[in-house]
Amino acid sequence: MLEKKKYIIVAGLAMTFDRQPFVPMPQLLAMADKVNKLNAICSLCGKEAVYHKKINKESFQVSALKPDRRFVARLDASIFQARCRN
């Protein structure tokens, strides 16, 4: 594509809230000539956030970090917050 002066820009999360690869990002990152990785700001302490937590809208309880491939179907019942490593 570069030979044809065509550029492809992709934006997305690298991993899910349960710290699993967010498909197809690993494959896209592997094919990229250049990657600019940006981070959010932690909603608790203000440091650089590399993770995000899933929180139930009604109870405001943080979900456990366990694999859950069906979480996309329940996004309407959740909110997500950027979080640092701490």
N, CA and C of each residue as an Amber inpcrd file, in Angstrom:
protein
   258
   0.8150000  -1.1900000   0.0000000   0.0000000   0.0000000   0.0000000
   0.8640000   1.2610000   0.0000000   2.0140000   1.2040000   0.6590000
   2.8710000   2.3830000   0.6960000   3.3690000   2.7550000  -0.6940000
   3.6240000   1.7380000  -1.5220000   4.0830000   2.0260000  -2.8800000
   3.0350000   2.8150000  -3.6580000   1.7720000   2.6040000  -3.3300000
   0.6700000   3.2950000  -4.0010000   0.2780000   4.5800000  -3.2760000
   1.1100000   4.9970000  -2.3030000   0.8430000   6.2130000  -1.5110000
  -0.4860000   6.1040000  -0.7640000  -0.7920000   4.9040000  -0.3020000
  -2.0100000   4.6750000   0.4790000  -1.5910000   4.3700000   1.9110000
  -2.2100000   5.0480000   2.8410000  -1.9090000   4.8600000   4.2510000
  -3.1440000   4.3270000   4.9640000  -2.9250000   3.4180000   5.8670000
  -4.0160000   2.8430000   6.6470000  -3.7830000   3.2090000   8.1040000
  -4.7750000   3.8290000   8.7130000  -4.6910000   4.2190000  10.1180000
  -5.7090000   3.3970000  10.8960000  -5.2470000   2.7580000  11.9570000
  -6.0990000   1.9090000  12.7860000  -6.0180000   2.4070000  14.2210000
  -7.1520000   2.4530000  14.8970000  -7.1830000   2.8200000  16.3160000
  -7.9990000   1.7800000  17.0650000  -7.5700000   1.4420000  18.2490000
  -8.3160000   0.4710000  19.0450000  -7.5640000   0.0790000  20.2920000
  -8.2150000  -0.7010000  21.1190000  -7.6090000  -1.1970000  22.3470000
  -6.7610000  -2.4260000  22.0480000  -5.6250000  -2.5370000  22.7090000
  -4.7380000  -3.6810000  22.5080000  -5.1960000  -4.9080000  23.2820000
  -5.8940000  -4.6850000  24.4080000  -6.3610000  -5.8160000  25.1990000
  -7.7190000  -5.5280000  25.8210000  -8.3990000  -6.6010000  26.1940000
  -9.7080000  -6.4850000  26.8230000  -9.5380000  -6.1220000  28.2940000
 -10.6600000  -5.8560000  28.9700000 -10.5890000  -5.5120000  30.3880000
 -10.0190000  -6.6540000  31.2270000 -10.1060000  -7.8820000  30.7330000
  -9.5550000  -9.0220000  31.4710000  -8.1410000  -9.3690000  30.9980000
  -7.4910000  -8.4000000  30.3710000  -6.0870000  -8.4500000  29.9550000
  -5.7780000  -9.5470000  28.9420000  -6.7280000  -9.7870000  28.0670000
  -6.5450000 -10.7300000  26.9630000  -6.3600000  -9.9190000  25.6780000
  -5.6180000 -10.4420000  24.7000000  -5.4500000  -9.7120000  23.4390000
  -6.7990000  -9.3950000  22.7950000  -6.9640000  -8.1670000  22.3490000
  -8.2040000  -7.7320000  21.7070000  -8.0520000  -7.9590000  20.2070000
  -8.5650000  -9.0920000  19.7440000  -8.4540000  -9.4910000  18.3400000
  -9.1880000  -8.4710000  17.4770000  -8.6310000  -8.0220000  16.3930000
  -7.4480000  -8.4710000  15.6710000  -6.2190000  -7.6010000  15.9080000
  -6.1650000  -6.8510000  17.0040000  -5.0570000  -5.9200000  17.2150000
  -3.6760000  -6.5740000  17.1710000  -3.4430000  -7.7360000  17.7850000
  -2.0980000  -8.3200000  17.6980000  -1.6430000  -8.5600000  16.2550000
  -2.5540000  -9.0370000  15.4180000  -2.2130000  -9.2850000  14.0160000
  -1.9470000  -7.9650000  13.2770000  -2.7540000  -6.9490000  13.5460000
  -2.5590000  -5.6540000  12.8900000  -1.2500000  -5.0070000  13.3250000
  -0.9450000  -5.0760000  14.6150000   0.3080000  -4.5070000  15.1130000
   1.5100000  -5.2170000  14.5080000   1.3990000  -6.5240000  14.3110000
   2.5060000  -7.2920000  13.7350000   2.7770000  -6.9060000  12.2850000
   1.7600000  -6.4720000  11.5530000   1.9210000  -6.1070000  10.1420000
   2.2830000  -4.6360000   9.9410000   2.1670000  -3.8310000  10.9800000
   2.3530000  -2.3870000  10.8330000   3.8170000  -2.0110000  10.6410000
   4.0460000  -1.0160000   9.7750000   5.3850000  -0.4570000   9.6110000
   5.7090000   0.4950000  10.7520000   4.6780000   1.1460000  11.2670000
   4.8690000   2.1280000  12.3350000   3.6970000   2.0220000  13.3090000
   3.9990000   2.0530000  14.6070000   2.9630000   1.9800000  15.6390000
   3.1650000   3.1260000  16.6160000   2.1210000   3.9020000  16.8450000
   2.1210000   4.9440000  17.8730000   1.1570000   4.4950000  18.9570000
   1.6950000   4.0240000  20.0620000   0.8480000   3.5290000  21.1390000
   0.6020000   4.6650000  22.1270000  -0.6750000   4.9460000  22.3530000
  -1.0650000   6.0010000  23.2810000  -1.6930000   5.3780000  24.5190000
  -1.6200000   6.0800000  25.6320000  -2.2240000   5.5980000  26.8700000
  -3.1690000   6.6490000  27.4190000  -4.1000000   6.1900000  28.2230000
  -5.0510000   7.0810000  28.8890000  -4.4540000   7.5340000  30.2230000
  -5.2590000   8.2500000  30.9950000  -4.8760000   8.6930000  32.3270000
  -5.7000000   7.9000000  33.3370000  -5.0540000   7.3570000  34.3600000
  -5.7370000   6.5570000  35.3740000  -6.8250000   7.3840000  36.0520000
  -8.0190000   6.8140000  36.1360000  -9.1530000   7.5260000  36.7310000
  -9.0460000   7.6120000  38.2510000  -8.0940000   6.9000000  38.8550000
  -7.9210000   6.9570000  40.3070000  -6.7790000   7.8650000  40.7420000
  -5.6150000   7.7370000  40.0830000  -4.4360000   8.4670000  40.5710000
  -3.8550000   9.4740000  39.5860000  -4.2840000   9.4430000  38.3220000
  -3.7800000  10.3950000  37.3380000  -2.5080000   9.9680000  36.6300000
  -1.9680000   8.7920000  36.9640000  -0.7750000   8.2920000  36.2770000
  -1.1660000   7.7460000  34.9070000  -0.1460000   7.3850000  34.1240000
  -0.3930000   6.7910000  32.8130000  -1.1140000   5.4540000  32.9850000
  -2.2020000   5.2780000  32.2600000  -3.0130000   4.0590000  32.3780000
  -2.7840000   3.1530000  31.1800000  -2.4420000   1.9140000  31.4440000
  -2.2520000   0.9290000  30.3820000  -3.3560000  -0.1230000  30.3830000
  -4.2100000  -0.0990000  31.3880000  -5.3090000  -1.0600000  31.5130000
  -6.6430000  -0.3320000  31.6090000  -7.7190000  -1.0860000  31.5510000
  -9.0380000  -0.5300000  31.8480000  -9.8200000  -1.5710000  32.6360000
 -10.6820000  -1.0860000  33.5120000 -11.4960000  -1.9480000  34.3730000
 -12.9460000  -1.8440000  33.9560000 -13.6330000  -2.9690000  34.0000000
 -15.0630000  -2.9980000  33.7120000 -15.8010000  -2.8330000  35.0360000
 -16.7180000  -1.8750000  35.0780000 -17.4580000  -1.5750000  36.3010000
 -18.9440000  -1.6440000  35.9970000 -19.7020000  -2.3010000  36.8570000
 -21.1490000  -2.4090000  36.6900000 -21.7850000  -1.0460000  36.9260000
 -22.6300000  -0.5810000  36.0040000 -23.2620000   0.7400000  36.1070000
 -24.1310000   0.8820000  37.3500000 -24.8270000  -0.1780000  37.7180000
 -25.7700000  -0.0860000  38.8310000 -25.0860000  -0.1710000  40.1860000
 -24.1580000  -1.0940000  40.3440000 -23.5310000  -1.2910000  41.6530000
 -22.1770000  -0.6050000  41.7780000 -21.5970000  -0.1770000  40.6520000
 -20.2620000   0.4150000  40.5990000 -19.1980000  -0.5140000  41.1840000
 -19.4230000  -1.8260000  41.0730000 -18.4560000  -2.8190000  41.5220000
 -17.5280000  -3.1710000  40.3650000 -16.2440000  -3.2630000  40.6660000
 -15.2600000  -3.6400000  39.6530000 -15.3720000  -5.1330000  39.3980000
 -15.4250000  -5.5030000  38.1280000 -15.5050000  -6.9170000  37.7610000
 -14.1720000  -7.6070000  38.0100000 -14.2290000  -8.8610000  38.3740000
 -13.0170000  -9.6530000  38.5680000 -12.2920000  -9.8120000  37.2440000
 -10.9710000  -9.9060000  37.3020000 -10.1790000 -10.1060000  36.0900000
 -10.1400000 -11.5910000  35.7640000 -11.1730000 -12.0540000  35.0940000
 -11.2380000 -13.4510000  34.6790000 -11.6620000 -13.4960000  33.2200000
 -11.1830000 -14.4730000  32.4680000 -11.5670000 -14.5590000  31.0630000
 -13.0840000 -14.6720000  30.9060000 -13.6260000 -13.8680000  30.0220000
 -15.0710000 -13.8780000  29.7820000 -15.2970000 -13.4400000  28.3450000
 -15.3720000 -14.3790000  27.4500000 -15.5040000 -14.0690000  26.0270000
 -16.8840000 -13.5330000  25.6590000 -17.8490000 -13.5710000  26.5510000
 -19.1940000 -13.1020000  26.2450000 -19.4270000 -11.6670000  26.7070000
 -18.3880000 -10.9690000  27.1720000 -18.5940000  -9.6530000  27.7600000
 -19.1370000  -8.6240000  26.7760000 -18.8840000  -8.7820000  25.4990000
 -19.3610000  -7.8060000  24.5180000 -20.8810000  -7.7090000  24.5460000
 -21.5600000  -8.8070000  24.7710000 -23.0250000  -8.8080000  24.8140000
 -23.5700000  -8.0600000  26.0210000 -22.7350000  -7.8210000  27.0270000
 -23.2030000  -7.1490000  28.2370000 -22.6210000  -5.7450000  28.4010000
 -22.1020000  -5.1590000  27.3550000 -21.4900000  -3.8370000  27.4530000
 -22.4580000  -2.7650000  27.9200000 -23.7340000  -2.8960000  27.5930000
 -24.6990000  -1.8720000  27.9770000 -24.8810000  -1.7990000  29.4880000
 -24.5160000  -2.8260000  30.2290000 -24.6520000  -2.8280000  31.6880000
 -23.3490000  -2.4250000  32.3770000 -22.3620000  -2.0080000  31.6060000
 -21.0530000  -1.7180000  32.1770000 -20.5070000  -0.3800000  31.7100000
 -19.5910000   0.1430000  32.5050000 -18.7880000   1.2920000  32.1100000
 -17.3320000   0.8750000  32.2780000 -16.4380000   1.5730000  31.6210000
 -15.0290000   1.2210000  31.6890000 -14.2350000   2.4270000  32.1640000
 -13.2520000   2.1780000  33.0300000 -12.3820000   3.2300000  33.5300000
 -10.9400000   2.8750000  33.2180000 -10.1560000   3.8810000  32.8260000
  -8.7320000   3.6870000  32.5930000  -8.0440000   3.5130000  33.9420000
  -7.0930000   2.5760000  34.0030000  -6.3840000   2.3010000  35.2540000
  -4.8970000   2.0780000  34.9840000  -4.0730000   2.4920000  35.9530000
  -2.6330000   2.2550000  35.8720000  -2.3200000   0.8520000  36.3850000
  -1.0530000   0.5210000  36.4830000  -0.6500000  -0.8110000  36.9390000
  -0.9170000  -1.0360000  38.4210000  -1.0860000   0.0150000  39.1820000
  -1.2710000  -0.1300000  40.6440000  -2.6840000  -0.4150000  40.9910000
